[in-house]
Amino acid sequence: MKPTILLIEDDSRLRSALLQPLQLEGHDVVVATRIKEAQAQIRNGKDRFQVVLLDLNLPDGNGEQLLDELLRANVSVVVISAEHNEDTRIRLLDRGAEDYLVKPFSVPELMARIRVAARRRQPVSRGPLVLEAGELVIDTGTHTVTRKGERVRLTPTEFKLLEVLARSADKVVPRRQLLSAVWGPGNSEQTHYLRLYIAQLRAKLEDRPADPVYLINEPGVGYKFCTGTAPADGA
């Protein structure tokens, strides 16, 4: 079955432009034009929605204030916004949004983003992974990382990136593949995302972030998570 979508958008022309193709695609679509309407739909329709299309500029406030509540409802959030600000985009992705689509966008691109977001909420066929490497233990089942026996606090995006690398331990994962897996297919050229988040992970996981042991760069190719403890070339 196609995922049920909550469309939070106050622009009547854009709503109309999106409703018909979404419904023709087989989606059940519920519309909210304000933050309070969206909150009521989420609270009254528990487990009904799988994907939310979230506009940020709403009449009664910024849609970002809905993000935590939407994530607690276990829905995939695709932000649709005219705001083309890199800091905003990174902040929302870091907080747990599945994707960020800048207006204007094409309907086929939106459909592709929805398919990806819905797949991410489906049960993963691969079982939980517990990977021990040196002083690190990564447990995808409990969504935890420990270093020297102490819990390491990672953001959702940091953990997602680390998990993708850990599931291909000791193998190079191409940059485009990492970007697509973590941030969505529309971000496969945004290599600065990787540099930023790899640097953040190294700061939390490595004894010497400038001389990494675990998170290794293969210049011109991508990154890999090394399970050995000997320093490797490439930073």
C-alpha positions in Angstrom: 0.0 0.0 0.0 1.1 3.6 -0.7 2.0 5.6 2.4 -0.6 7.9 3.8 0.7 11.5 3.6 0.0 14.5 5.8 0.6 17.7 3.7 1.3 20.7 5.9 1.1 23.6 3.4 -0.7 26.9 3.5 -0.2 27.9 -0.1 -3.5 27.0 -1.8 -1.9 26.9 -5.3 0.8 24.5 -4.3 -1.6 22.3 -2.4 -3.7 22.0 -5.5 -0.7 21.3 -7.6 0.4 18.5 -5.3 -2.9 16.9 -4.2 -3.9 15.5 -7.6 -0.7 13.8 -8.6 -0.3 12.4 -5.0 -3.8 11.0 -5.1 -3.3 9.7 -8.7 -0.2 7.9 -7.4 -2.4 6.1 -4.9 -1.6 8.1 -1.7 -4.3 9.0 0.8 -3.5 12.7 1.5 -4.7 14.7 4.5 -4.1 18.5 4.5 -3.3 20.9 7.3 -2.7 24.6 6.6 -1.5 25.6 10.1 0.6 24.3 13.0 -2.5 23.7 15.2 -4.3 21.8 12.5 -1.2 19.6 11.9 -0.9 18.9 15.7 -4.5 17.9 15.8 -4.2 15.5 12.9 -1.1 13.9 14.4 -2.6 13.5 17.8 -6.0 12.2 16.6 -4.6 10.0 13.8 -2.0 8.0 15.7 -0.1 5.6 13.4 -2.1 6.8 10.4 0.6 8.8 8.6 3.9 7.4 7.3 5.2 10.6 5.5 4.7 14.3 6.3 5.4 17.0 3.8 6.3 20.0 6.0 6.3 23.6 4.9 8.3 25.9 7.2 6.5 29.2 6.6 3.1 28.7 8.1 0.5 31.4 9.2 0.8 30.6 12.9 4.5 30.0 13.1 7.6 28.2 11.8 6.9 24.6 10.8 10.2 23.6 12.4 8.5 23.7 15.8 6.5 20.6 14.7 9.5 18.5 14.0 10.0 16.9 17.4 6.3 16.0 17.7 6.3 14.5 14.2 9.4 12.4 14.9 7.8 11.1 18.1 4.9 10.0 15.9 7.4 7.9 13.9 6.8 9.5 10.6 9.2 10.4 7.8 9.4 14.2 7.5 10.2 15.7 4.1 10.6 19.5 4.5 9.3 21.5 1.5 10.5 25.1 1.8 11.3 28.2 -0.3 14.1 28.8 2.2 17.4 28.1 0.5 19.7 28.3 3.5 22.4 25.7 4.1 22.5 26.2 7.8 18.7 25.6 8.1 18.9 22.6 5.8 21.7 21.0 7.8 20.0 21.8 11.1 16.8 20.1 10.1 18.5 17.1 8.6 20.6 16.8 11.8 17.5 17.0 14.0 15.9 14.0 12.1 14.2 15.2 9.0 14.5 12.6 6.2 14.9 15.1 3.4 14.8 18.8 2.5 13.3 19.9 -0.8 13.7 23.5 -2.0 10.8 25.2 -3.8 10.2 25.2 -6.7 10.6 21.5 -7.3 9.2 19.1 -9.9 6.4 16.6 -8.9 8.5 13.6 -10.2 11.3 14.6 -7.9 8.9 14.9 -4.9 7.5 11.5 -5.7 11.0 10.0 -5.7 11.8 11.7 -2.3 8.6 10.3 -0.8 9.4 6.8 -2.0 12.8 7.0 -0.3 11.4 8.5 2.9 8.8 5.8 3.1 11.4 3.0 2.5 13.4 4.3 5.4 10.5 3.8 7.8 10.0 0.2 6.7 11.6 -2.5 8.8 15.1 -3.2 7.7 15.6 -6.7 6.5 19.1 -6.9 7.9 19.3 -7.7 11.5 20.9 -5.6 14.2 24.7 -5.2 14.0 27.1 -5.2 16.9 30.5 -4.3 15.8 33.6 -4.1 18.1 36.6 -2.2 16.8 39.4 -1.3 19.2 37.8 0.8 22.0 34.5 1.2 20.1 31.3 -0.8 20.2 28.6 0.0 17.8 25.2 -1.5 18.4 22.6 -0.7 15.8 19.9 -2.7 17.6 20.0 -0.4 20.7 21.2 2.6 18.6 24.2 3.1 20.9 27.9 3.6 20.6 30.4 3.2 23.4 34.0 4.3 23.6 36.2 2.9 26.4 33.1 1.7 28.0 31.3 5.0 28.1 28.3 6.0 26.0 29.0 8.4 23.1 26.2 10.8 22.3 25.6 11.0 18.5 23.0 13.0 16.6 20.6 10.9 14.4 22.5 11.9 11.3 25.9 11.1 12.8 24.6 7.7 13.9 23.1 7.0 10.5 26.4 7.8 8.7 28.4 5.7 11.1 26.0 2.8 10.7 26.2 2.9 6.9 30.0 2.8 7.2 30.0 0.1 9.9 27.8 -2.2 7.8 30.5 -2.1 5.1 33.4 -2.3 7.6 36.9 -2.3 6.1 35.4 -1.5 2.7 35.4 1.9 1.0 31.9 3.4 0.6 31.8 5.9 -2.3 30.9 9.4 -1.4 27.8 9.5 -3.6 26.6 6.3 -2.0 27.0 7.7 1.5 25.3 10.9 0.6 22.4 9.1 -1.0 22.0 6.7 1.9 22.1 9.3 4.7 20.7 12.5 3.1 18.7 11.2 0.2 19.3 10.8 -3.6 18.9 14.5 -4.2 22.0 15.3 -2.1 24.6 13.1 -3.8 26.7 16.0 -4.8 26.7 17.7 -1.4 30.2 16.5 -0.4 30.5 19.2 2.3 27.9 17.3 4.3 30.3 14.4 4.5 33.3 16.5 5.5 31.3 18.2 8.2 29.9 15.0 9.7 33.0 12.9 9.4 34.8 15.7 11.3 32.2 15.6 14.0 32.3 11.8 14.3 36.1 11.9 14.5 36.0 14.4 17.3 33.8 12.1 19.3 35.3 8.7 18.4 39.0 9.2 17.7 41.8 9.7 20.2 43.5 11.9 17.7 40.9 13.3 15.2 43.7 14.6 12.9 45.3 11.1 12.7 42.2 8.9 12.5 42.2 5.2 13.1 38.5 4.3 12.4 37.1 6.8 10.0 39.4 6.9 7.0 39.3 9.0 3.8 40.2 7.3 0.5 41.0 10.5 -1.6 38.8 10.8 -4.6 36.7 7.8 -3.7 35.0 7.9 -0.3 35.3 6.8 3.3 35.6 3.5 5.2 35.3 2.4 8.8 38.4 0.4 9.8 38.1 -2.3 12.4 41.9 -2.5 13.0 43.7 -0.3 15.5 46.7 0.6 13.4 46.7 4.2 12.0 45.8 4.3 8.3 46.7 6.8 5.6 44.2 9.4 4.5 42.6 12.0 6.6 
